[in-house]
Amino acid sequence: MPSGADLFELFFMGPGLLCLLVLVLFAVLALLPRSARRRHTRRVERATRLIESGRTTDGLALLTREAARTRRRRRTPAAATSSLDLLSHHASAALTAGHPDAALAAATEAANLSARLHPNGLRHAKACYALGRTLAKLGRDDAALAHLQQAVAIGDNTDHDDALTSRALFAANTALALQRLGQVTAALDMAARAVHLASAAPEEPIPHLRTAGLGWAHTALSLAQTDGGLDGRPAAHEALEAFRLVDGEEFLAGGEGLALACYAAAYAAHRQGDGQALASAREAVERFSGSGDVLHERRRADAARLLAEITSEYPVASGDDAR
């Protein structure tokens, strides 16, 4: 009968050694994907912190490098979906940081990839929405509208309650694009849909996101109502209340929503002969101050023209502050 020493020698110096090495290899291979996911998460979190701290160029560069890494690993559906999520995050971060060209590249790739992976899913709808918003920021309203309408159409096939706020944002931004293109009736219908969806949405995991959705929906409705000869003041009031609650939140960088709501309030009030238009117009111009993308510049010009029109009808007395 072999002794313990004989068995030890047989296992570790003979075929047993090969078995042990195979077991170790499988253990290492099993750990590698998990380790890679952890490294990926750390890099994305670091990039986000860099952007939030003002080091936008460094943060976006890190996201670009990480996107290249994930692009090379799209051999499985899970890896491809992870790459898609990163591209969507990259596009959103770049757009929020005021880099629409970088956002366009990431959003375009995300839309193309999601069309292959999830053609009828919410991920594809969100990718289309991101691409549409980015094109709008670049002043390409016709192209933006096509992608935003696609996001709305795909979202209509999603019946999950947690998609209602996203669908409201799809509809609100589509209404805003329609309004800029002069399609008033279609803008009114889409804005009313946005308000309905936002009102029915439950609270979101991201704090204040539902409130922001209500703000965008009511802003779109106010602008469309005013263009259609209706009283847009009640909707503008709802938008202002929502955006003042979330003013300063990171996902509303620069107070863009509040600035546009102020413009909508001034626009609606002026068309109704309401003296409150002047204060709202002044706040809109102030909030749109500073350089930005093409859409930002257009909105600032609209606000400045509206303020000039209002002040021409309300001359400033010698003792008044004309700012």
C-alpha positions in Angstrom: 0.0 0.0 0.0 1.5 3.4 -1.0 2.5 5.7 1.8 1.4 9.3 2.2 4.7 10.4 0.8 4.2 8.2 -2.3 0.8 9.7 -2.9 2.2 13.2 -2.5 4.9 12.5 -5.0 2.5 10.8 -7.5 0.1 13.8 -7.4 2.5 16.7 -7.4 5.3 15.2 -9.6 3.1 13.2 -12.0 -0.2 13.7 -13.9 -1.8 15.3 -10.8 0.4 18.3 -11.3 -1.1 18.9 -14.7 -4.6 18.6 -13.2 -3.7 21.2 -10.5 -2.4 23.6 -13.1 -5.6 23.3 -15.1 -7.6 24.0 -12.0 -5.5 27.1 -11.3 -5.8 28.3 -14.9 -9.6 28.0 -14.8 -9.7 29.9 -11.5 -7.6 32.7 -13.0 -9.6 32.9 -16.1 -12.8 33.0 -14.1 -11.4 36.0 -12.1 -10.2 37.9 -15.1 -13.5 39.1 -16.4 -14.6 40.2 -12.9 -11.2 42.0 -12.5 -11.6 43.6 -15.9 -15.1 44.9 -15.0 -13.7 46.3 -11.7 -10.9 48.1 -13.6 -13.4 49.4 -16.2 -15.7 50.7 -13.4 -12.8 52.4 -11.6 -11.7 54.2 -14.9 -15.2 55.4 -15.6 -15.7 56.7 -12.1 -12.3 58.4 -12.2 -13.2 60.0 -15.5 -16.5 61.2 -14.1 -14.8 62.7 -11.0 -12.3 64.5 -13.3 -15.1 66.1 -15.3 -17.0 67.1 -12.2 -13.9 68.7 -10.8 -13.4 70.9 -13.9 -10.7 68.8 -15.5 -13.0 68.1 -18.5 -10.3 67.5 -21.1 -8.6 64.8 -18.9 -11.9 63.2 -18.0 -13.1 63.0 -21.6 -9.7 61.7 -22.8 -9.9 58.9 -20.2 -13.4 58.0 -21.4 -12.2 58.0 -25.0 -9.4 55.5 -24.1 -11.8 53.3 -22.2 -14.2 53.3 -25.1 -11.4 52.1 -27.3 -10.7 49.3 -24.9 -14.3 48.2 -24.8 -14.5 48.4 -28.5 -11.8 45.8 -28.9 -13.7 43.4 -26.5 -17.1 43.3 -28.2 -16.9 39.5 -28.7 -19.9 38.7 -26.6 -23.4 40.4 -26.2 -22.6 41.3 -22.6 -19.3 43.0 -23.6 -21.0 44.8 -26.5 -23.7 46.1 -24.2 -21.1 47.3 -21.7 -19.4 49.1 -24.5 -22.7 50.7 -25.5 -23.4 51.9 -22.0 -20.0 53.5 -21.9 -20.5 55.3 -25.2 -23.8 56.6 -24.0 -22.2 57.9 -20.8 -19.4 59.4 -22.8 -21.8 61.2 -25.1 -23.8 62.6 -22.2 -20.7 63.7 -20.2 -19.3 65.4 -23.3 -22.6 67.2 -24.0 -23.0 68.3 -20.4 -19.4 69.6 -20.4 -20.0 71.6 -23.5 -18.1 69.5 -26.1 -20.8 68.7 -28.6 -18.4 67.5 -31.3 -17.0 64.8 -29.0 -20.5 64.0 -27.9 -21.6 63.6 -31.5 -18.9 61.0 -32.2 -19.8 58.9 -29.2 -23.6 59.3 -29.7 -23.4 58.3 -33.3 -21.4 55.1 -32.5 -23.8 54.3 -29.6 -26.8 54.7 -31.9 -25.3 52.4 -34.5 -24.3 49.8 -32.0 -27.6 49.9 -30.1 -29.4 49.4 -33.4 -27.7 46.1 -33.8 -27.9 45.0 -30.2 -31.3 46.3 -29.0 -33.2 47.6 -32.0 -36.5 47.8 -30.2 -35.3 48.4 -26.7 -35.0 51.3 -24.4 -31.2 51.4 -24.8 -31.6 52.1 -28.5 -34.3 54.7 -27.7 -31.9 56.5 -25.3 -29.1 56.3 -27.8 -31.3 57.9 -30.5 -32.3 60.6 -28.0 -28.7 61.4 -27.1 -27.9 61.7 -30.8 -30.9 63.9 -31.4 -30.0 66.2 -28.5 -26.4 66.5 -29.7 -27.4 67.3 -33.3 -29.8 70.0 -31.9 -27.0 71.5 -29.9 -25.0 71.8 -33.2 -28.0 73.6 -34.8 -28.9 70.6 -37.0 -32.7 70.6 -36.2 -33.9 68.5 -39.1 -31.5 65.7 -38.4 -32.1 66.0 -34.7 -35.9 65.7 -35.2 -35.5 62.5 -37.1 -33.6 60.8 -34.2 -35.8 62.3 -31.5 -38.9 61.0 -33.3 -37.3 57.6 -33.5 -36.7 57.6 -29.7 -40.3 58.5 -29.2 -41.5 55.7 -31.5 -39.3 53.1 -29.8 -40.3 54.4 -26.4 -44.0 53.9 -27.2 -43.3 50.2 -27.3 -41.8 50.2 -23.8 -44.5 49.8 -21.2 -42.3 49.8 -18.1 -43.1 52.4 -15.5 -39.4 53.2 -15.0 -39.3 54.4 -18.7 -42.0 57.1 -18.3 -39.6 59.9 -17.4 -37.2 59.0 -20.2 -40.2 58.9 -22.6 -41.3 62.3 -21.3 -37.9 63.7 -22.1 -37.9 62.2 -25.6 -41.3 63.8 -26.3 -40.4 67.2 -24.7 -37.2 67.5 -26.8 -39.0 66.4 -29.9 -41.7 69.1 -29.2 -38.9 71.7 -28.8 -37.4 70.7 -32.2 -40.8 70.8 -33.9 -41.3 74.3 -32.4 -38.0 75.5 -33.7 -38.9 74.2 -37.1 -42.3 76.0 -37.0 -44.4 72.9 -36.8 -46.7 74.3 -34.2 -49.6 71.8 -34.2 -47.3 68.8 -34.1 -45.3 70.6 -31.3 -48.4 71.1 -29.3 -49.5 67.5 -29.5 -46.0 66.2 -28.6 -45.6 68.6 -25.7 -49.0 67.6 -24.3 -47.8 63.9 -24.5 -44.6 64.9 -22.7 -46.6 66.5 -19.8 -48.8 63.4 -19.5 -45.9 61.0 -19.4 -43.9 63.2 -16.9 -47.0 63.5 -14.6 -47.6 59.8 -14.6 -43.9 58.9 -14.0 -42.9 57.5 -10.6 -39.9 58.9 -8.6 -36.6 58.1 -10.3 -33.5 56.6 -8.7 -31.6 59.7 -9.8 -32.8 62.5 -7.4 -34.8 65.3 -9.1 -34.8 63.6 -12.5 -38.6 63.3 -12.6 -38.9 67.0 -11.6 -36.6 68.0 -14.4 -38.7 65.9 -16.8 -41.7 67.9 -15.7 -39.8 71.1 -16.2 -38.8 70.3 -19.8 -42.3 69.0 -20.6 -44.0 72.2 -19.4 -41.4 74.4 -21.1 -42.1 72.7 -24.4 -45.9 73.0 -23.8 -45.6 76.7 -23.0 -43.6 77.6 -26.1 -45.9 75.6 -28.3 -49.1 77.1 -26.8 -47.7 80.7 -27.2 -46.8 80.0 -30.8 -50.3 78.6 -31.3 -52.0 81.7 -30.0 -52.8 80.2 -26.6 -52.0 81.3 -23.1 -48.7 79.6 -22.3 -48.3 81.3 -18.9 -49.7 78.4 -16.7 -47.4 75.9 -18.3 -44.4 78.3 -18.0 -45.2 78.7 -14.3 -45.1 74.9 -13.8 -41.8 74.8 -15.6 -40.3 77.5 -13.5 -41.4 75.9 -10.3 -39.9 72.5 -11.4 -36.5 74.0 -12.5 -36.1 76.2 -9.5 -36.3 73.1 -7.4 -33.5 71.5 -9.2 -31.4 74.5 -10.2 -27.7 73.7 -9.8 -28.0 70.0 -10.1 -25.1 68.5 -12.1 -27.2 66.9 -14.8 -28.6 70.4 -15.5 -25.3 72.0 -16.1 -25.4 75.7 -16.6 -29.0 76.1 -15.6 -30.1 75.5 -19.2 -33.6 74.3 -18.3 -34.3 77.3 -16.0 -33.0 79.7 -18.6 -35.3 78.4 -21.2 -38.2 78.3 -18.8 -37.6 82.0 -18.0 -37.7 82.7 -21.7 -40.9 80.7 -22.1 -42.5 82.7 -19.3 -41.4 86.0 -20.8 -42.6 85.0 -24.2 -46.0 83.8 -23.0 -46.5 86.9 -20.7 -45.5 89.4 -23.4 -48.0 87.8 -25.9 -50.7 88.2 -23.3 -49.8 91.8 -22.5 -48.6 90.8 -19.0 -46.2 93.2 -17.3 -44.4 90.3 -15.7 -42.7 89.6 -19.0 -40.0 92.2 -18.4 -38.5 90.5 -15.3 -38.6 87.0 -16.8 -36.9 88.3 -20.0 -34.2 90.0 -18.1 -33.6 86.8 -16.1 -33.5 84.7 -19.3 -30.9 86.9 -20.9 -28.8 86.8 -17.7 -29.0 83.0 -17.5 -28.1 82.6 -21.1 -25.0 84.8 -20.7 -21.7 83.3 -21.7 -20.7 81.4 -24.8 -22.0 78.0 -25.6 -23.1 75.6 -28.4 -25.1 76.7 -31.5 -28.4 76.0 -29.8 -27.4 78.0 -26.7 -26.3 80.9 -28.8 -29.6 80.8 -30.7 -31.6 80.8 -27.5 -29.6 83.6 -26.1 -30.2 85.7 -29.2 -34.0 84.9 -29.0 -34.0 86.1 -25.3 -32.1 89.3 -26.2 -34.5 90.1 -29.0 -37.5 89.5 -26.8 -36.0 91.7 -24.0 -35.4 94.5 -26.6 -39.0 94.2 -27.8 -40.4 94.4 -24.3 -38.2 97.3 -23.1 -39.1 99.2 -26.3 -42.7 99.1 -25.1 -41.8 99.8 -21.4 -39.4 102.8 -21.5 -37.0 102.9 -18.5 -37.4 105.9 -16.2 -34.3 107.9 -15.3 -34.2 106.4 -11.8 -34.8 102.8 -12.8 -32.1 100.1 -13.0 -32.0 99.1 -16.7 -30.1 95.9 -16.2 
